Structures are given as structure tokens and as C-alpha cells.
Amino acid sequence: MFSFILIIFFVSITILAIKMRKRPSSTGRPYKCSYVICILLVLNWLLYFAGFYTILPLQIADIMFTPIWLILSFLGLLIAFIEYKRSMGIAVPIAWLSIISLVFSLVLYGIGKM
């Protein structure tokens, strides 16, 4: 049930981005790095929910998990800020994914250090 809700969430963000991009107010196509960051954020969420990090040994998973999430979150926020004036249709979904990922990684990091 939870997976179904997440799939609907990601599909709705994608549809929103496509519809907002077709509006005449957008001044141009998004940068390629915007697409790359969006794909990496979605891939990171899919890997997390598929249990990829639990398959890895504990030391490797601890080294990989938090830095990847934080780096992707900050890059996503940076790209959303750069992209906002050029193409708001992709800047908004990237910003929301980045904020959710950042909060999620900080909460999990805090819970893990208790």
C-alpha cells in the first residue's frame, strides 16, 4: 500500500513537471543537469524503498547512505534555484524532492545516532 502511494506521488510530480513545462510562461527548456538530478533523486528513493541499502554490509551502507542523500539534496536545491527563472515546471518538483530527501536523510541520521 505504501509503495503504491509513493509511485502515485512520483508519477504526479512527473505529470506536474511536464504540464508546467508546456505553459507559455516558461522561457526555455530545462538544463540537462536538471533532468540528471531529478533522475538521481528518484533513483535514490527507489533504491531505498527496494531495500538496496540493507543488502550492503553495514559499514559500506553507513558510508554511502547519508553522504549520497545529502549531496543529492543540496545539488537538487542548487539546480532548482538556478532553474527557477528559466523553467519553473521542473524547478518545483526538483525542489520538493530535494527538500523531502534532505529532511528524510537528516531525520534518519539523527535516529541512527541515538
N, C-alpha and C positions, 0 to 999 in steps of 0.2 A: 504494500500500500504506500509506504513512504517513498519507494523507488518511483512509483507511478506519479506521485506528486512532484518529485524532482524533475522527472522527464517533462512533465507538463510545464513546469517553471522554465526550464531551459528552452523548450520549444516556443513558449510565449515570448521570451526575451528575444529569440531569433526573429520571430514574426514581427515584433515591435521594431526591431532594428531595420528590417527590410522595408516595412511600411514607412518609417520615418525617413529613410534614405531616399525614397521616391518623391518626397514632398519637394515643391519648387523652392522652398526656403534654403535647402542645403546648397552650398556653393560649389561643391565638388565631391569627387569620390574620396572615400577614406584612404589613408595611407595603408600600405601593405603591412606595416608593423602593427597596425590596429587589428587587422584580421589575425595575425600571428598570435598576439597577446590574448585575444578572445578565444582562439582555439586552444591555446595552452591552459588558460583558466578552466575552460570546460573539460579538457582532458584531465587536468589535475583533480577536479571534482569527481569525474567518472572513475579515475583510478582509486580515489579514496573510498567511494561507495562500493566499488568492486572488491575491495579488500586487498589491494595490491601492497599496501604498506605493512599488512600483517604477515604477508608471505616472506618478507625480507627478515634477515636476522635483526635483533633488537638494536644493536649498536649502529648498524647501517641505516635502519629506519629512523633512529633518533637524529642521525647526522643529516639525513636527506629531508625529512618531513618539514620541520619548521623553516629552515632557510629557503626551501623551494616555495613554500606558501607565502612567506614574507616578501621575497624578491618579486614573485609574480604579482602580488597585491600592489606593491609600490610601483612597479612598472606599469601595471594597469591604470593606476591613478594618474601617473605621469602622462601616459598616452591619452587618457580621457581628457585631461586638462589641455593637452596640445590639440586634440581633435575636436574639442567643443565648438570652436568657432567655424571650423571647416565643415564638419558633418556631425550634427548633434544626434543623428539617428544611430550611430554606432558608439558615440561617446557615452550616452546614458546607460546602455546595457553593460558596457565595459566598466563604467564607474560603479554600478551596482554590484556586479560580480566581484570587483576588486574590494569594495567595502565589506561585503559579506565574507569574502575569503580572509581579509585582514582580521576582522572581528573573530571569526571562527578559529583562525590559527592562534591568535592571542589567548583566547579562552582555553583552547586545548593545551597550549604551552603552560598556562597558569595551572590548569588542573593536573597536568603531568608533573609539575614541580612540587605539588603538595605532598 
